[in-house]
Amino acid sequence: MKNHYQFKHLSKIELPNDVDEALIFFAMYELSVKSTLFTSFTIDEFEKTLSNGQYYVANKLMTHKGKNLIFKGKLVLAEKPELISFLKTAIAENDLRPLLISPLFRIRPKQVIFISEDECHSYL
């Protein structure tokens, strides 16, 4: 399975060399599946839920190898204004994929937002 989603139209920040994309993704994924749903909102309300700062953005693409999940997506880092612009463009072009978004974190995220073309949820 190849990931052809390249976050077109997103001005990305270079990830530091020591960032393990799969480790960051699975920390975000774990919070989204094991925590309580905090709130649901429309994509139009999404911008109001974000504070200024940098965000990890990962397309939620995984595969199974035996009992193990493997991250096949891509992780990028973006500032809030560029993230909002990217999401609006992706929606307008009907090119929004399921994403996990979280403010920059070191070990565990405090918040994860799942967004797709149909829904938007925040997990704490």
N, CA and C atoms as a LAMMPS dump frame, in Angstrom:
ITEM: TIMESTEP
0
ITEM: NUMBER OF ATOMS
372
ITEM: BOX BOUNDS ff ff ff
-5.0000000000000000e+02 5.0000000000000000e+02
-5.0000000000000000e+02 5.0000000000000000e+02
-5.0000000000000000e+02 5.0000000000000000e+02
ITEM: ATOMS id mol type element x y z
1 1 1 N 0.856 -1.174 0
2 1 2 C 0 0 0
3 1 3 C 0.899 1.233 0
4 2 1 N 0.739 2.052 -1.004
5 2 2 C 1.519 3.28 -1.088
6 2 3 C 0.661 4.468 -0.716
7 3 1 N 1.284 5.43 -0.096
8 3 2 C 0.597 6.662 0.275
9 3 3 C 0.942 7.724 -0.756
10 4 1 N -0.057 8.127 -1.513
11 4 2 C 0.166 9.141 -2.528
12 4 3 C -0.306 10.52 -2.079
13 5 1 N -0.811 10.616 -0.871
14 5 2 C -1.309 11.898 -0.367
15 5 3 C -0.124 12.727 0.098
16 6 1 N 0.084 13.876 -0.503
17 6 2 C 1.283 14.666 -0.248
18 6 3 C 1.018 15.992 0.46
19 7 1 N -0.18 16.192 0.986
20 7 2 C -0.541 17.45 1.652
21 7 3 C -0.306 18.63 0.705
22 8 1 N -0.817 18.467 -0.506
23 8 2 C -0.718 19.531 -1.506
24 8 3 C -1.358 20.79 -0.937
25 9 1 N -0.786 21.919 -1.179
26 9 2 C -1.263 23.238 -0.728
27 9 3 C -0.987 23.508 0.748
28 10 1 N -0.236 22.658 1.432
29 10 2 C 0.097 22.931 2.83
30 10 3 C 1.551 23.375 2.909
31 11 1 N 1.761 24.573 3.449
32 11 2 C 3.123 25.043 3.706
33 11 3 C 3.614 24.337 4.956
34 12 1 N 4.503 23.377 4.748
35 12 2 C 4.952 22.525 5.839
36 12 3 C 6.237 23.063 6.459
37 13 1 N 6.431 22.731 7.723
38 13 2 C 7.661 23.026 8.442
39 13 3 C 8.455 21.727 8.458
40 14 1 N 9.747 21.83 8.229
41 14 2 C 10.601 20.645 8.239
42 14 3 C 10.555 19.964 9.616
43 15 1 N 10.276 18.663 9.624
44 15 2 C 10.304 17.903 10.873
45 15 3 C 11.752 17.738 11.329
46 16 1 N 12 17.872 12.62
47 16 2 C 13.361 17.608 13.113
48 16 3 C 13.77 16.169 12.78
49 17 1 N 15.055 15.952 12.587
50 17 2 C 15.562 14.622 12.218
51 17 3 C 15.251 13.545 13.241
52 18 1 N 15.146 13.926 14.515
53 18 2 C 14.931 12.927 15.56
54 18 3 C 13.451 12.583 15.776
55 19 1 N 12.558 13.118 14.962
56 19 2 C 11.132 12.833 15.108
57 19 3 C 10.806 11.515 14.408
58 20 1 N 10.227 10.591 15.161
59 20 2 C 9.769 9.313 14.624
60 20 3 C 8.305 9.477 14.232
61 21 1 N 8.029 9.551 12.938
62 21 2 C 6.672 9.82 12.455
63 21 3 C 5.668 8.796 12.974
64 22 1 N 6.025 7.526 12.953
65 22 2 C 5.106 6.48 13.416
66 22 3 C 4.828 6.62 14.908
67 23 1 N 5.844 6.933 15.687
68 23 2 C 5.668 7.098 17.132
69 23 3 C 4.721 8.259 17.44
70 24 1 N 4.892 9.372 16.755
71 24 2 C 4.007 10.529 16.933
72 24 3 C 2.591 10.168 16.511
73 25 1 N 2.45 9.533 15.339
74 25 2 C 1.122 9.16 14.854
75 25 3 C 0.412 8.245 15.848
76 26 1 N 1.081 7.207 16.315
77 26 2 C 0.41 6.251 17.205
78 26 3 C 0.099 6.851 18.57
79 27 1 N 0.863 7.834 19.028
80 27 2 C 0.502 8.548 20.259
81 27 3 C -0.806 9.306 20.036
82 28 1 N -0.944 9.921 18.873
83 28 2 C -2.178 10.641 18.534
84 28 3 C -3.338 9.65 18.356
85 29 1 N -3.088 8.575 17.654
86 29 2 C -4.113 7.563 17.394
87 29 3 C -4.611 6.949 18.705
88 30 1 N -3.674 6.633 19.597
89 30 2 C -4.042 6.032 20.882
90 30 3 C -4.984 6.943 21.67
91 31 1 N -4.69 8.222 21.713
92 31 2 C -5.575 9.151 22.418
93 31 3 C -6.952 9.177 21.763
94 32 1 N -7 9.128 20.44
95 32 2 C -8.289 9.204 19.747
96 32 3 C -9.15 7.96 19.939
97 33 1 N -8.545 6.817 20.203
98 33 2 C -9.35 5.601 20.384
99 33 3 C -9.569 5.236 21.847
100 34 1 N -8.706 5.719 22.744
101 34 2 C -8.822 5.321 24.146
102 34 3 C -9.405 6.386 25.06
103 35 1 N -9.513 7.6 24.587
104 35 2 C -10.024 8.658 25.456
105 35 3 C -11.502 8.888 25.182
106 36 1 N -12.061 9.749 25.979
107 36 2 C -13.457 10.107 25.827
108 36 3 C -13.586 11.194 24.769
109 37 1 N -14.594 11.048 23.937
110 37 2 C -14.875 12.086 22.954
111 37 3 C -15.234 13.351 23.708
112 38 1 N -14.487 14.411 23.476
113 38 2 C -14.731 15.653 24.19
114 38 3 C -15.855 16.437 23.531
115 39 1 N -15.747 16.628 22.238
116 39 2 C -16.779 17.381 21.53
117 39 3 C -16.729 17.063 20.042
118 40 1 N -17.853 17.235 19.407
119 40 2 C -17.942 17.14 17.952
120 40 3 C -18.335 18.509 17.437
121 41 1 N -17.862 18.85 16.267
122 41 2 C -18.177 20.154 15.703
123 41 3 C -18.09 20.059 14.196
124 42 1 N -18.606 21.078 13.547
125 42 2 C -18.539 21.112 12.089
126 42 3 C -17.151 21.584 11.669
127 43 1 N -16.838 21.32 10.447
128 43 2 C -15.545 21.763 9.931
129 43 3 C -15.443 23.28 9.965
130 44 1 N -16.575 23.967 9.774
131 44 2 C -16.569 25.431 9.843
132 44 3 C -16.198 25.94 11.236
133 45 1 N -16.533 25.178 12.276
134 45 2 C -16.211 25.568 13.653
135 45 3 C -14.79 25.185 14.052
136 46 1 N -14.136 24.409 13.207
137 46 2 C -12.813 23.872 13.51
138 46 3 C -11.788 24.954 13.846
139 47 1 N -11.773 26.01 13.053
140 47 2 C -10.78 27.078 13.227
141 47 3 C -10.838 27.678 14.619
142 48 1 N -12.028 27.795 15.173
143 48 2 C -12.196 28.402 16.497
144 48 3 C -11.651 27.52 17.62
145 49 1 N -11.489 26.22 17.373
146 49 2 C -11.02 25.318 18.423
147 49 3 C -9.498 25.314 18.555
148 50 1 N -8.806 25.887 17.574
149 50 2 C -7.339 25.854 17.578
150 50 3 C -6.741 27.112 18.188
151 51 1 N -5.721 26.913 18.989
152 51 2 C -4.944 28.056 19.471
153 51 3 C -3.799 28.271 18.476
154 52 1 N -3.129 29.395 18.591
155 52 2 C -1.984 29.651 17.715
156 52 3 C -0.854 28.705 18.072
157 53 1 N -0.051 28.375 17.105
158 53 2 C 1.081 27.497 17.362
159 53 3 C 1.269 26.491 16.244
160 54 1 N 2.129 25.508 16.508
161 54 2 C 2.437 24.477 15.529
162 54 3 C 1.624 23.221 15.812
163 55 1 N 1.303 22.509 14.727
164 55 2 C 0.474 21.314 14.82
165 55 3 C 1.076 20.174 14.012
166 56 1 N 1.032 18.972 14.607
167 56 2 C 1.304 17.771 13.842
168 56 3 C 0.042 17.459 13.06
169 57 1 N 0.217 17.094 11.802
170 57 2 C -0.897 16.713 10.944
171 57 3 C -0.512 15.388 10.288
172 58 1 N -1.346 14.369 10.481
173 58 2 C -1.053 13.052 9.91
174 58 3 C -2.27 12.532 9.169
175 59 1 N -2.046 12.024 7.96
176 59 2 C -3.176 11.359 7.337
177 59 3 C -3.288 9.965 7.953
178 60 1 N -4.518 9.629 8.295
179 60 2 C -4.799 8.405 9.046
180 60 3 C -4.84 7.226 8.076
181 61 1 N -3.671 6.696 7.794
182 61 2 C -3.539 5.578 6.878
183 61 3 C -2.691 4.51 7.548
184 62 1 N -3.325 3.388 7.811
185 62 2 C -2.652 2.288 8.509
186 62 3 C -2.936 0.987 7.781
187 63 1 N -2.072 0.024 8.016
188 63 2 C -2.275 -1.328 7.511
189 63 3 C -1.937 -2.302 8.626
190 64 1 N -2.398 -3.512 8.485
191 64 2 C -2.096 -4.558 9.469
192 64 3 C -1.037 -5.498 8.899
193 65 1 N -0.123 -5.876 9.757
194 65 2 C 0.824 -6.941 9.435
195 65 3 C 0.724 -7.91 10.601
196 66 1 N -0.023 -8.958 10.401
197 66 2 C -0.342 -9.849 11.519
198 66 3 C -1.241 -9.097 12.484
199 67 1 N -0.845 -9.059 13.746
200 67 2 C -1.617 -8.333 14.758
201 67 3 C -1.134 -6.895 14.935
202 68 1 N -0.098 -6.524 14.212
203 68 2 C 0.494 -5.198 14.375
204 68 3 C -0.082 -4.194 13.377
205 69 1 N -0.309 -2.979 13.879
206 69 2 C -0.688 -1.868 13.013
207 69 3 C 0.573 -1.166 12.543
208 70 1 N 0.588 -0.783 11.28
209 70 2 C 1.736 -0.08 10.711
210 70 3 C 1.237 1.224 10.108
211 71 1 N 1.898 2.325 10.473
212 71 2 C 1.557 3.639 9.946
213 71 3 C 2.08 3.75 8.524
214 72 1 N 1.177 3.995 7.582
215 72 2 C 1.548 4.123 6.177
216 72 3 C 1.326 5.538 5.659
217 73 1 N 0.865 6.424 6.54
218 73 2 C 0.583 7.788 6.137
219 73 3 C 1.812 8.659 6.178
220 74 1 N 1.563 9.93 6.24
221 74 2 C 2.639 10.918 6.291
222 74 3 C 2.331 11.88 7.429
223 75 1 N 3.356 12.299 8.131
224 75 2 C 3.239 13.253 9.227
225 75 3 C 3.962 14.528 8.821
226 76 1 N 3.291 15.661 9.018
227 76 2 C 3.905 16.958 8.729
228 76 3 C 3.66 17.888 9.913
229 77 1 N 4.354 18.989 9.89
230 77 2 C 4.235 20.006 10.921
231 77 3 C 3.832 21.303 10.234
232 78 1 N 2.824 21.996 10.812
233 78 2 C 2.337 23.227 10.184
234 78 3 C 1.884 24.227 11.242
235 79 1 N 1.938 25.494 10.891
236 79 2 C 1.402 26.561 11.733
237 79 3 C -0.106 26.647 11.517
238 80 1 N -0.82 27.193 12.508
239 80 2 C -2.275 27.272 12.444
240 80 3 C -2.796 27.941 11.164
241 81 1 N -2.317 29.126 10.77
242 81 2 C -2.882 29.762 9.573
243 81 3 C -2.731 28.906 8.31
244 82 1 N -1.576 28.267 8.154
245 82 2 C -1.349 27.421 6.989
246 82 3 C -2.218 26.172 7.044
247 83 1 N -2.422 25.625 8.243
248 83 2 C -3.279 24.457 8.42
249 83 3 C -4.719 24.782 8.028
250 84 1 N -5.225 25.912 8.503
251 84 2 C -6.598 26.32 8.184
252 84 3 C -6.751 26.532 6.679
253 85 1 N -5.8 27.213 6.076
254 85 2 C -5.84 27.452 4.633
255 85 3 C -5.824 26.129 3.862
256 86 1 N -4.956 25.222 4.272
257 86 2 C -4.874 23.899 3.632
258 86 3 C -6.205 23.169 3.719
259 87 1 N -6.827 23.156 4.907
260 87 2 C -8.094 22.44 5.084
261 87 3 C -9.194 23.035 4.214
262 88 1 N -9.269 24.358 4.158
263 88 2 C -10.288 25.009 3.325
264 88 3 C -10.089 24.673 1.846
265 89 1 N -8.839 24.666 1.403
266 89 2 C -8.55 24.329 0.007
267 89 3 C -8.865 22.859 -0.271
268 90 1 N -8.468 21.972 0.634
269 90 2 C -8.741 20.541 0.449
270 90 3 C -10.24 20.269 0.387
271 91 1 N -11.016 20.958 1.218
272 91 2 C -12.47 20.8 1.2
273 91 3 C -13.033 21.311 -0.126
274 92 1 N -12.578 22.479 -0.552
275 92 2 C -13.072 23.068 -1.805
276 92 3 C -12.748 22.18 -3.004
277 93 1 N -11.611 21.509 -2.968
278 93 2 C -11.199 20.646 -4.074
279 93 3 C -11.644 19.2 -3.893
280 94 1 N -12.422 18.944 -2.841
281 94 2 C -12.9 17.59 -2.532
282 94 3 C -11.722 16.619 -2.393
283 95 1 N -10.696 17.062 -1.674
284 95 2 C -9.476 16.275 -1.51
285 95 3 C -9.082 16.139 -0.032
286 96 1 N -10.058 16.168 0.858
287 96 2 C -9.756 16.045 2.281
288 96 3 C -9.773 14.579 2.676
289 97 1 N -8.694 14.115 3.233
290 97 2 C -8.574 12.732 3.706
291 97 3 C -8.747 12.728 5.218
292 98 1 N -9.021 11.566 5.808
293 98 2 C -9.069 11.499 7.274
294 98 3 C -7.712 11.893 7.87
295 99 1 N -7.745 12.858 8.788
296 99 2 C -6.531 13.381 9.401
297 99 3 C -6.61 13.335 10.91
298 100 1 N -5.468 13.166 11.547
299 100 2 C -5.32 13.381 12.981
300 100 3 C -4.444 14.61 13.14
301 101 1 N -4.908 15.541 13.97
302 101 2 C -4.225 16.811 14.17
303 101 3 C -4.031 17.02 15.661
304 102 1 N -2.853 17.439 16.051
305 102 2 C -2.569 17.671 17.465
306 102 3 C -1.567 18.808 17.618
307 103 1 N -1.768 19.637 18.661
308 103 2 C -0.721 20.622 18.956
309 103 3 C 0.598 19.897 19.214
310 104 1 N 1.68 20.556 18.902
311 104 2 C 3.019 19.997 19.097
312 104 3 C 3.154 19.436 20.511
313 105 1 N 3.722 18.239 20.641
314 105 2 C 3.921 17.607 21.951
315 105 3 C 5.216 16.814 21.932
316 106 1 N 5.682 16.448 23.131
317 106 2 C 6.922 15.673 23.237
318 106 3 C 6.648 14.174 23.373
319 107 1 N 5.837 13.788 24.372
320 107 2 C 5.622 12.37 24.632
321 107 3 C 4.186 11.949 24.314
322 108 1 N 3.232 12.638 24.901
323 108 2 C 1.82 12.316 24.694
324 108 3 C 1.041 13.594 24.382
325 109 1 N 0.138 13.521 23.421
326 109 2 C -0.671 14.702 23.116
327 109 3 C -1.731 14.938 24.186
328 110 1 N -2.076 16.201 24.393
329 110 2 C -3.148 16.536 25.33
330 110 3 C -4.481 16.611 24.605
331 111 1 N -4.431 16.826 23.3
332 111 2 C -5.641 16.922 22.483
333 111 3 C -5.34 16.367 21.101
334 112 1 N -6.308 15.647 20.55
335 112 2 C -6.22 15.171 19.177
336 112 3 C -7.546 15.486 18.499
337 113 1 N -7.449 16.004 17.304
338 113 2 C -8.642 16.3 16.514
339 113 3 C -8.638 15.36 15.319
340 114 1 N -9.74 14.648 15.156
341 114 2 C -9.937 13.817 13.977
342 114 3 C -10.819 14.606 13.03
343 115 1 N -10.398 14.717 11.793
344 115 2 C -11.175 15.461 10.813
345 115 3 C -11.223 14.671 9.508
346 116 1 N -12.405 14.642 8.918
347 116 2 C -12.587 14.042 7.602
348 116 3 C -13.593 14.906 6.86
349 117 1 N -13.96 14.509 5.669
350 117 2 C -14.902 15.328 4.905
351 117 3 C -16.288 15.36 5.538
352 118 1 N -16.593 14.395 6.393
353 118 2 C -17.927 14.311 6.985
354 118 3 C -18.011 14.678 8.455
355 119 1 N -16.891 14.631 9.166
356 119 2 C -16.973 14.81 10.612
357 119 3 C -15.7 15.426 11.191
358 120 1 N -15.863 15.928 12.408
359 120 2 C -14.761 16.552 13.116
360 120 3 C -14.98 16.298 14.608
361 121 1 N -14.006 15.674 15.279
362 121 2 C -14.134 15.352 16.695
363 121 3 C -12.861 15.743 17.434
364 122 1 N -13.029 16.157 18.672
365 122 2 C -11.894 16.498 19.519
366 122 3 C -11.849 15.51 20.682
367 123 1 N -10.653 14.994 20.955
368 123 2 C -10.429 14.047 22.046
369 123 3 C -9.429 14.637 23.019
370 124 1 N -9.729 14.503 24.309
371 124 2 C -8.809 14.979 25.354
372 124 3 C -8.385 13.825 26.223
